[in-house]
């Protein structure tokens, strides 16, 4: 694998597992967690939302 292919694999691998976990939770009528990267950024750096 090339370096680019390895990086793409690393970036997309976790999202595949996360997506499948969400599907299993939804299929069993369980609430899916609302912890996304954008939510994390909003909580970590609230001033990023301020329009200058």
N, C-alpha and C positions, 0 to 999 in steps of 0.2 A: 504494500500500500504506500502511496505517496504521502508526504507530510500533509498536503491539503486534504486528502481522503481521510487520514487519521483524525484531523481536526474536525472535519464535517461529521465523522462518526461520533466523536466525543460530544459534539454539540447537539446532535439529534438523538443519541441513544437514550438519554434520560427522559426526553419528552415522550418517547415511545412507551416506556414503562409507566410514566405518569398518566398518559392518555388511556392506557389499558386499565390502570387502577380506577380511574374515573368512570370508565364504562362498567366495570364490575360493581362499583358502588351504586351507580344509577340503575343497573339491572336489578339490584336488590333493594331498590327504593330507599337508599341511604343518602344522606346529604353529602355532597362533594365538598372538600375544603376549598376555601376561597383565597388560597395563598398563591398568588401569581407573582411573577417578577415585577410587573408594573406596580402591584400593591406594595411590594417590598420597597421599591424605590420611592413611592409616595410617602411611606412611613419613615424611611431613612432620611430623605432629603425633601421635606415639604416645601422649601423655598424654590425648588425647581419648577413648581407650578405657577409661580408669580410671574405675570407678564410685565416685562419692563418696557 
